[in-house]
Structure formats: structure tokens, C-alpha cells
Amino acid sequence: MNKTILEVTKEIEKRSKKSREIYLKRIDKARIKGVNRQVLGCSNLAHGVASCSMSVKSDLIEQKKPNIAIVSAYNDMLSAHQPFKKYPKIIKKALKKEGATAQFAGATAAMCDGITQSQPGMELSLFSRDNIAQSTAIALSHNMFDGALFLGVCDKIVPGLLIGALSFGHLPSIFVPAGPMSSGIDNALKAKARQEYADSKIDKKTLLEIESKSYHSPGTCTFYGTANSNQMLMEIMGLHLPGSSFVPTKTKLRKALTKEAAKRVLKLINENSPQGVGEMLNEKSFVNAITGLLATGGSTNHTLHLVAMAKAAGIVITWDDFSKLSKAVPLLTKMYPNGTADVNRFHAAGGIGVVIKELLLAGLLHEDVNTVAGFGLKNYLKEPFLEEKELRYKEIEKESLDKDVISTFNKPFDKEGGLRVLKGNIGQSVIKTSAIKPENRVIKAKAIIFDSQEDVAKSFKKGELHRDFIAVVRFQGPKANGMPELHSLTPYLGLLQDLGYKVAIITDGRMSGASGKVPAAIHMTPEAKAGGIIAKIKNGDEILFDTLKDEIKLLVDEKELENRDCAKTTKNDSYSFAKELFCVMRKEVGKANEGATIFDLPGFERC
């Protein structure tokens, strides 16, 4: 094993000792011998089976056969989740053949950041994760279930489902993906069109035609943003079946894998020592997740989500863990926005299995972890296929079939991971470096202050931004307005960068999949609303942005900085577009580097 991997794992285990012990005791207490519904009273059980068919009702009343919860994020508006419509029927039929039952336990909210980008609804996006966790827990609270299948794909949905699942960590659980849509227009051409629209070179109708060729059918968007980073994480953490994350939607193999997930959860229940998801995932599992994220140049959103998900299992992850691991983990993949390939090309090149193989050979992953496919990450060095309509597995390719998309440990695309943590007198922030050219990794320029991404667009259109500068977009943190993704910044600043200007972003908001070629110090904490130094920066202040040294500095005399008052936001629309329903969340949410969540570590709850 790599020395850094071992050291970071031990540090996490040490700092998590108390909260992890409390968590494991809680889920052990929740476990009973036999089916869970036997603890229900007659009236409780009668309510739980009232709507079932006579055969299912008979099985449930008998209280001998396992009953599986289906928790789904289906809706027919989100392309990634529309395929889930048919999954409950497929799952129930597969379980019936195995002598078990399933019930649709509940649906969770599933909002699409692609639809809400730059819209008021984006200010509800991050909080939807914790809302999904709560609704997942409500779905499982009926105590009718012996295991669970979770249907989800996109940005906040999978992290929310997992946090909810971990609150019922005694239940064996599997996450079931829906697969990507077929490849459409090249992602780089899509990004170019957005810049051309920002520069008024094409009209809205033309842009919509191009966007529609990119997002064109059911299935996950094909660029490597948060949704597809979720899928990679679920597989490398052992919560998906091997090789299942990027099998295309609406294929026979996809359907076969869904059936197999239903069968597999029964095996997890029936093993001599059934293991719930809260026991299966441990400190090593989360180190593997961070390693996978770094090696693939995944979404910066997971510097929030992984911290929050780990916290739900009593495990304490810090941004310093990301930073240390990034020094040891090379970048092995090139997917948009870090390259031109999409996830379909990545999957065709060998996909997650090949990446896991390279990382295992280099000693960068813990092989000795539990997974839904059995003990050991070696179970993920195989890929599924159909033979006479039956699901089979074969060994993965010996090496990448497309070295432009998946490289090797010995010849990586970058010797370090795709994420870095920047520190300085402004605070602590995250940056995605995998798509930033070397000449743009160090910038020293004057600040221009903005209170919203809309203000950036207005200044650009007035011709005020054709110069070197660092955009400071503040009051975008979780306490201020829910920490929206500032997606509309990218076309304007990317265009200025193409014109030869040195530009960068500092914000207490998010960028995520929009993080690309423009250096962006995001998730800045402490945030402006909490009195962070970012609220003291003035127009014209000089800032040093140095990703090579992991530094970000406001070049202002310390005494002057001490005497400055924090600015107040000019925006105050916390009571519009249903944002008033989330006031309590904005008040109670934690810091970005603590997961930006309303939930606490086991044993340290405020309630």
C-alpha cells in the first residue's frame, strides 16, 4: 500500500474513533433476528399490507420471507431518472422468482441542476440533499423492510439517498443506476457555443438547438460532472454491482443488472452474518472514494458530499485528507470538462474497472473492503455481459483500450489528482485543477467584487471586464443563499481567458461540473455571511492565486484588514421562490469544509 494512503486512513480512523463506535452501536441495536416486520403490531402490519395483492399479502403476513424496500428518485422530467419508471416492476418480478417480496417504500425529490442553473431554484439545490436524506429515512421508518434498493443518479440525489440509507445502516443495501444517454454533440462544441452566445455571436435559438443535441434522450448527461462522479463513487465504494455504472440505459444488459441487484440484496440478507450498509462502508471505503475522485478528476461537489456522507456513518473526513491524497494520486482519465471524451467513450475504453485495476496495482486503493459483490475490491475487476440472455461476468481488459481517455499509473495525465485545497488569509477553498493549463495556475491580479453571477454578466456586457482580474463572487455560501452553482460565470470568464486575459474566480459558492479551464477557488470558508475575510475584500485589492503552492492570499496589510468592516450583501430575496421554506436550513447549516449539512456526527447532535 502507498504510504500516504495508509497514513491518511489511520488519521481518519483515529479522529473518527468515538463517533464511529457510537454509530455502530446504534445500528447494531436496530438489528433484529428474523424479518423486521415481526416487531409490528397487528394493526401496524395490516396497514402495511392493505394495498398488496393477495399473494404478496400472504407472504408478508407469514413473516418469514424477506421484504425489500424500493426507494426511488424517479420523475419523468429528469432525463437521468426517467428510466427508473419501470424498475420497481422489474425488481418485484425478480424478487418474486426468488421467493421474496418488495414494496415501493417511498419517492424522494429529484431536482436537476442543469434545469435550475442560474435560476432561483438553484438556491434550493444543495439543501435538497439533506431533504432527500430525510425523506429516505421516512420511507424506511415503517420497519417493514429487511433490505433496500436505492434508485438514483444525479447531483444531490445519490449523496442524499446514501445519508438516509446510513441512518438505517443495519439494512443491507444496493444502489441501482440507470445508465447514460447515448453520446450527442461533442461537449467541447457545446461549451464553445455557450461562449459564442455570451459574446453575442449566435442567437438563443441556435444555442438551444446545439444544447438539445447534447441533452437529447433519457439517461444521464454524458459529461463527467457530479451525476457521473456519483456513479463512479458508488462503484468504487462497492455499492453498485461491478461494471454497472455506465452501462447504457434502455439496453438488455441494463435490465439484467437491475434484476441481479434485486437478487444480490437477498444474498446479503441471507448470508450467515448479514452486513448492513453502515457496517460495510468504513474508513477504507471512503479513502477509496476520495482516491477514485482524484484519479478521475471528478466533481468538486464531492468535497462537500463525501464529508457529509462519511459523517452520517460516524466517520470524520477533512479537506486536508483530500489535499494529502491528491499529492499521491495521479490523474488517470480525461473526460469533459478535463478532456474531450464523454462517459460512453470512457466506458468503452474499459471504464471504472480498468481505473480500479491501475489503482490497486499502484497500492492506491484498499482492496480489503466489503462490497455488495463480496469481500474485496478484486470483485470489481470484471465486467458484465449477456450470454443466451443470462448475465455473466468476465475479466476486465488488461489495459485501457483508449489511452487518450484512460492512462496508466506509469504514464498519467498528471502526476497529482484533479482536486486541490487552497489555504491563505482569506480562508480555505477547493479548486479543480485537472482542466487548468499550466500557464494559468498562478495568477496575481486585482479583485473585482460581485454579489451575484448576474452582476458578472452585466459587467461583461458593458465591456468592463476586458482586463486581468480576479472575480470575487461572495454571499453565495450555504448560510447566505444555499450555495448555488455559479454556472453562468464560465462562458464569460472562459471567453476572456481565450482573449489572453488572466482571470480567476474566488467564491463561497459552488461551480462543480462547471469548473473547467478558468481557475476557481470555490467553497471558500468561512463564508461572507458568517463574517469571513472574503466579505472584507475591496475592489482593487491585489490577490495572489497560486495553485502550485496551494495558496490563496489577499495582499493587504494585516492591520488594515483587521480594521475593515465586513461588507453587507446587496441582495435579499430569501423569501421568494419557496426559499422561505428553507430558512431553518440556512440558519443551521454547517461550514462547507464540514459538508455544508444540517446533520451532526453521531454522539455530537445538537438535538
Sequence and secondary structure as in RCSB ss.txt:
>XXXX:A:sequence
MNKTILEVTKEIEKRSKKSREIYLKRIDKARIKGVNRQVLGCSNLAHGVASCSMSVKSDLIEQKKPNIAIVSAYN
DMLSAHQPFKKYPKIIKKALKKEGATAQFAGATAAMCDGITQSQPGMELSLFSRDNIAQSTAIALSHNMFDGALF
LGVCDKIVPGLLIGALSFGHLPSIFVPAGPMSSGIDNALKAKARQEYADSKIDKKTLLEIESKSYHSPGTCTFYG
TANSNQMLMEIMGLHLPGSSFVPTKTKLRKALTKEAAKRVLKLINENSPQGVGEMLNEKSFVNAITGLLATGGST
NHTLHLVAMAKAAGIVITWDDFSKLSKAVPLLTKMYPNGTADVNRFHAAGGIGVVIKELLLAGLLHEDVNTVAGF
GLKNYLKEPFLEEKELRYKEIEKESLDKDVISTFNKPFDKEGGLRVLKGNIGQSVIKTSAIKPENRVIKAKAIIF
DSQEDVAKSFKKGELHRDFIAVVRFQGPKANGMPELHSLTPYLGLLQDLGYKVAIITDGRMSGASGKVPAAIHMT
PEAKAGGIIAKIKNGDEILFDTLKDEIKLLVDEKELENRDCAKTTKNDSYSFAKELFCVMRKEVGKANEGATIFD
LPGFERC
>XXXX:A:secstr
  HHHHHHHHHHHHHHHHHHHHHHHHHHHH  SS GGGGS HHHHHHHHTTS HHHHHHHHHT S EEEEEE   
SSSTTTGGGGGHHHHHHHHHHHTT EEEEEEE     HHHHTTSGGGGGHHHHHHHHHHHHHHHHTT   SEEEE
E  STTHHHHHHHHHHHTTTS EEEE   B    S HHHHHHHHHHHHTTSS HHHHHHHHHHHS SSSB SSSS
HHHHHHHHHHHTT S TT TTS TTSHHHHHHHHHHHHHHHHHHHSSS   HHHHS HHHHHHHHHHHHHHT  T
THHHHHHHHHHHTT    HHHHHHHHHH  B B  TTSSS  HHHHHHTTHHHHHHHHHHHTT S    EETTEE
SGGGGSEEEEEETTEEEEEE  SS S TTTB  SSS SBSS SEEEEEETTEEEEEE TTS GGGSEEEEEEEEE
SSHHHHHHHHHTT   SSEEEEE S SHHHH   B TTHHHHHHHHHHTT  EEEEESSB GGG SSS EEEEEE
S GGGT GGGG  TT EEEEETTTTEEEE S HHHHHH      S   TTSTTGGGGHHHHHH   GGGTS S  
 TT    
